[in-house]
Structure formats: C-alpha cells, structure tokens
Amino acid sequence: MGAVCCYFQVHQPYRLRRFSVFDRAAHYFDDATNVDVLLRVAQKCYVPAGRTLLDMIRRTDGGFRCAFSLSGVVVEQMERYSPAALDVFRALVQSGSVELLAETYYHSLSFLYSREEWQEQVTAHRKLMQRVFGVTPTTFRNTELMYNNDVARAAREAGYRLVLAEGVDSILAGRNPLALFHPPGAAETGLLLRHRELSDDVAFRFSNRDWSEWPLTADRFAAKLRETVADGSVVNLFMDFETFGEHQWADTGILEFLAHLGPEALKVGLEFLTPAECRRSLDAHQAYDAPHMTSWADTERDLSAWLGNPMQANALHELYNIENAVKESADPSLLHDWRRLQTSDHYYYMSTKSFNDGQVHAYFNPYDSPYDAYINFMNVIDHLRARFGGPAPMAKPLR
C-alpha cells in the first residue's frame, strides 16, 4: 500500500518594534503587532484548520495521521495570547494520530554558527514539548528544513533516528523522493524528503486561477497522489500550517480541501503515516549525500533566503559574535532577548531577492525595505551590546 506523510510547520516570530539609536529602554519587540498577528492567524488558521483535522481524524477512525513542528516561540505566544489555539494542538496530540517533531526552540540558524547553542535550543525545545504536550519527540527537523550531512550526524548524536529534509533535484540525481533514505555511511538514521511539486501544489498554487490544475479538489489531488505513490513507498507533503486559512484564505476553499483530503486518499487505497511510523515501516536502502546546506526555501532550495546579501551576513555575524559575552553575563533577560533575535525571520526580512520569490518574502514582513530591516536590527544589537558593556557592532553598508 502506498503511504502519505503530512508534516505541518507552525511558527510565528517575535517581530521587532521600530528601534532607533535614540531608544534607551531594553524593549525590542513589537508586542501589539505580535499579539495582533498571533490572534489573527489563530482565528483564520490554527483554530479552524486544527478543528478540521480533529474532525477528519474522528471521521476516519484515526486513519488520517500527520505531524506538527511547533517552534518554541509560537508556543510561548499561544500560551500568553491564544490558549484556545494551544488547546486545539493539545487535542490533536491527544488524539493519538499526531506526532510532534523536534526543532530549535527559537527557529534559529544556530546550527550554522554555534553547535553549542544549537544543542541548547534543541534541548530546550524537547523540554517544552514535554511540559506543554507531555510527549518527547523522536523525529528532528532543522529550521526551515536546513539540512546537510552534518545535520544528520548532529541529530543522531542528539538521539534522533529520523530527520526531515528537502528533496533537492541535484542531489536526487533523477531518483524518486518517494523512499526512506539515509545519510552516507549511516543507515541507522532515516531521512524523509519533501516532495516539492506536490507540496507546493497545495502551499503555493492552490488559489492560482492561472494554474492549469485550478481548481484543485481533494478527490483530484488524491488521485494524483495515488498515481505518484507505488506500494511500499511514501510521498511526503511538508508545508506551513498557515497554508490553511492564512496564506490561502478560507474563501479559496482550502479548508474544504483539507477536510476531504484524508477520506479521499483513503478511498483510493492510500494510508497516512506519521514520520516515526514511516521510520518503522520502511527500510532505508538509498544514500542521500548532501555535503552542502539545503533548505525548503525559494526556488534555489539553499540558504540564500537568509544569507544572500552582505546585510544578512553581517547581522548574523554580529549576533553570534556576542554569544559568549551574553552567556557569561548570567542575565536571563539578556539571554532570552539575544535568542529571540536568532529567529530566522529577522534575516528573511532583509532579503533582496525578487521575481519568483518576492511575494513570498513580502508576506508577514513589517518593513518597507530590506535595508530598513537591517538598520532596525543593528540598532537593537547595538543597544543589546551596551547592556553588558560590549563595543558597538560595525554595520557594513551595501556595496
């Protein structure tokens, strides 16, 4: 029997307020905007889409199964501002049909800059999942599916036997992503690869009236899945959960599509598996060799969404350059602020990419330009350094 593995990312950052060099208070985050966005997304997506999944799980007697990865910062915000949304996710986990995944607490790029910080964030995220949901994740996904062979090795050393990654064409080299892979020389670690085309059919093309397959209905999509997936293989549909009601609004029919996806796929002979169930059910026979970093972002599937220009590189360098001083300060407030500045969204807002990826980068972006995002961020770093007596950072101008 062919299988479908669905994983949904849930994340909202702490957005910065407009912070100038004249600001004196160590209050960096735009509380009003963050509350407004969280409540809006909860109302449009988290609660209705989550309840849609709960209803589908009941209607299929647990036949529909999926996984979620909730960043630590979005769980923090739901605890404070939208307990109703958090209750929906608790109910999903308690249904027995939903797996929770491990990731970095602050949805950060820490793996690229500090393995010690990465490990601390992964540990903090695991403890949060235990406290809030009563579960210990066994599957790991790095921020924005950032992955290479080193990520698999570090995840294995942290105790995870399965890692999620993007199925990158150049690495697959003509092979089908519908299998359980493993890193080179590490058959004990499983890799599930995102099926880009089928995932993006839902996440990005669903409401595009110029798309040849519009309107996409659950029965047609289920038939497409059935044609794609052979018995004994799995298609991995990985996407932001905000797809359902926020990125794709309810009036596009996306929630109705979601409500019928499970029954329609089961009807054509497919089964749903969580990532951990895929690891137990499938054998990893093929190596997926990723010496260079990849991600699920943009058309390139690399790190250029966060490290594509000098502003982004400088901002990240200055942030991680003060790691030791922040930790040696033994100031919990300073440490928490520094870690919230690691969230990948801050650098995404500085992206100067355009064309196919421009609209994606503009979504949820509070700034008028990438340069505004950079200057605002560097003003915050400057103030944060002053709190422990460090020298001011050097903001490098664009060339």
Secondary structure, DSSP 4 states (H G I P E B T S, - for coil): --EEEEEEEE----PBPP--TT--SS--B-HHHHHHHHHHHIIIIIHHHHHHHHHHHHHTTT---EEEEE-HHHHHHHHHH-HHHHHHHHHHHHTTSEEEPB--TT-B-HHHH-HHHHHHHHHHHHHHHHHHHS----EE--GGG-B-HHHHHHHHHTT-SEEEEE--HHHHTT--S-SEEE-TT-TTSEEEEE-HHHHHHHHTSTT-TTSTTPSP-HHHHHHHHHHHPPTT-EEEEEEEGGGEETTEEGGGTHHHHHHHHHHHHHHTT-EE--HHHHHHHS---EE----S-B-SSTTTTSSHHHHSSHHHHHHHHHHHHTHHHHHHTT-HHHHHHHHHTTBTHHHHTT----GGGHHHHHTT---SSHHHHHHHHHHHHHHHHHTTTPPPP-PPPP-
